[in-house]
């Protein structure tokens, strides 16, 4: 059903590639792609084998062959591009963070609510099957009342002062970087799994490299180690490289998050541990096909991602048999599958099966509270 819809892709970088692969695996046709220049549009269309290279965003919005717009551009473009697409009657799947400020994201929620369109944010990590299994176990009461949630999201691709990407610039991505770029994935994930909302935060953030070296040309996300880079100028950095956040959840649970893009050896590692009155759960994105289940009075378990061993909800996001590992790219596929099936089903009043613009807005409200807490050195209530 979903393959009757046609998409346009905005952005030609790391996320553009990930969206392209996921859409193709679902059988969804990508009619055209738009880069930051007509030349980049043509290059990406050739590289990805996409039919049309757009020359402007207006051309995308006026294209009647396109029903869905995927936005994978730098954060500062999200508000304008998403609002224009919704007002043009296009469904929108936007990369996170949804916008630069809570005021912008609130406006986007309002536009989406008033339009006859579907608007989603790509919190793809929700869709690893064992995260859905963890949510199912919490919902059935198997874990018991939640006492605490802690974990981290750590990377090393910005470890050195010579590492550079547009994301380090506040004007391009916002005043928060590590927290907004990867910390929001963790925060969205643990709230989705537990059903608990963050009530207040206390944050201590750090810019490890207040000066970085800007190279000639742009550096693709994660590709600094493989590109031949010649540093040309020193630039001041305001955004966070790492930080610690204490959390209080509604209902009494508490927790902590450590986020870093300067942790050597950790390439892309999201980890959480949820402690309940009956059991505990732990998961690591770098070993995504195993879920640890902790017990008090019996041996602990390691649940392997296998459709014959998990709940119906988790089974629905598993494509291959046990032992045939699924990972990062599959999480995009499953997120997009939920989004496109919701559009195709046609009942937009039904509960969303995907991360919505409201979810994206709530994460930005949370980010602004974290930044305020860091600056004022105190707990901030949302």
RATA-V674906 format. One line per field, one symbol per residue. psi: psi as a letter, one per 20 degrees, with the letter a starting at -180 (. if undefined). A space follows every 10 residues. Layout:
# RATA-V674906
psi: ???
This chain:
# RATA-V674906
psi: ghjiqpqqpo pjbghggggg ggghhikppo hrqpaiqhgh gggghggilq gpoqirhhhg hioiiphppp okrqhiiggg ggghgghjjq qpoqqqqhah rhgghgghgg gghiqlrppr qmmhhhjphi hhgggghghi jhhappgqpr aroqrjikgq iipqqhhiph hgirhpfggh ghhhgggggh hgghjqpphq qoqorpogni proprprqpq pjjhiiqopo phqpqpphqp hrrpoqppqp iiqraqpppq jkopiogmop qqpoorhgrq qqqphimijp ppopqgjrqr qopqophiir rhghhijphq rqinqqcghh hgghghgggh hgghhiniiq pqjrprhggh ghhhggghhg gggghilrpp p.
